[in-house]
């Protein structure tokens, strides 16, 4: 999922994949540069040969299974990655509460990956989640 988040950000913010993978502009698969869809690149996955340099030896090629994606703009670019990640989660918790639609994947999916893309003073966090969707153990009260 870390590689998928990276490929999504590369597709959103560069033209590196555009020649080989032309696609539909500003769609979930891209190409994206100059578009307005913040989730552009979400479903982009290069072919197995292009994936190989990004994956551990012997790792199977990635596909697009069930999951979720979140784009979070809270982190600053000049702080450690762990604080960037925490700011993305905490800003979303503050805005939506524990049961918000963008917070759920942080707590209810088995597998995750993320990538940051610096855009000046801020870093955009692209989070990807997959695996079994777990139930919410604590119902919303009141």
N, C-alpha and C positions, 0 to 999 in steps of 0.2 A: 504494500500500500504506500510505502514511502516513495518507491519508484513511480507509481501511478500519480501521486501528488506532484512529483517533480515534472513528469511529462505533461500533466495538465497545466502547470505554471509555464513551462517552456512553450507550449502551444498557445497559451493566452498572451504571453508577453514577448515572444520572438517569432521570427519567420523560419526558424531552423528546420522545421518539419514540413513546411508548406509545399515545397517542390515535389517531394515524394508522396505526400498525402494531401492532395488538393482540397477535398471535402467541400462543405457548404459553409460559407462565411458566417461567423458569429453564432454558429450552432454549438451544441454540446460537444461535438467532435472537432469543431474548428474547420478552417483557420480563423484566427481571432484578432490579430493586431489591428487596432482602429475601431473595433466593435464596442458595443455597450453591454453585452451579456457577461455579467461577472462570473457565471459558471461556464463560460466558453472554455473548452478544453477538458471538461469533466469526464467525458466518455472517450477521450482520445487515448488509444493504446497502439504503439507502433507494432510492426510485425515481429515475430520471434527473433529474426536475425538482428534487427535494430535494438531489441531489448537486451540481448546477451551482454553487452558491455556494462550494463547497469545492475545486473543480477549476479548473485553468487554462482560459482561453478556448479553445474548440475541442477540449478533451480529451474523448474518448469516455467514456460512462458506465461505471462499474465494475461488474463482475459477481463471481461466486464461482467461480473456477477452482481448479485443483490448487494446493496449497500447504500451509503449516504455520503454526501459531500457538504462541507461548510466552507464559506469564504469569510474570514474574520479580519477586520481592518484595525483592531485596537493596538497591536504591538508597535513599538517604536523600533527603528532599524539599528540603533546604536547600543543595544543591550544584549546580554547573553541569550542564546536560543531558549534556555529553560524559562527565563522570565518572559520572553516573547510569547511562548506557548501559554504560560500562566495568564498573561494579560488577555490573550484571545479567549480563554475559558472564562476568566473572572469578569471581563467586560460583558460577555454574553449572559452569564449568570445574573449579573446586576441588572441588565436590561430586560431579561425575560423570566427570571426566576428558575427554580430547579426543574419545573415542568414545561419550560419553553420548547418550542419546536426545534430550535438550533442546538439546544443543550443535550437533548436526549441521546444522540449518538456517542457523546463522551462517556456516558455511563451504561449504555445498553447494547453495545456491540462488542464482539469478542476481539476483533483485530482492527488495527488502525495504522495510519501513516500520515505524515504531514510534511509540508515544505513551506519555506518562507520565500517571498519575493520582495526585495527592497525596492520601494518607490519613493525615493527621497528620504524624508524624515521618518516615514512609517514603513512597516513590513507587513505585507498581506500574508496571512496564514491560510493555506489551503489544507484542510483536513479531509481525510478519506477514511471511511469505516466500512467493514464488511464482516462476514461471519454471522452466526446465529444472533437474531434480535432477541435480547433478553427482556423479560417483563419488568415493569416498574415495581419494586418491592414496597414502596411507600406511596400510598394514595395521597392525592392532593386534598388537603383539608380546608374547610371553610370556604 
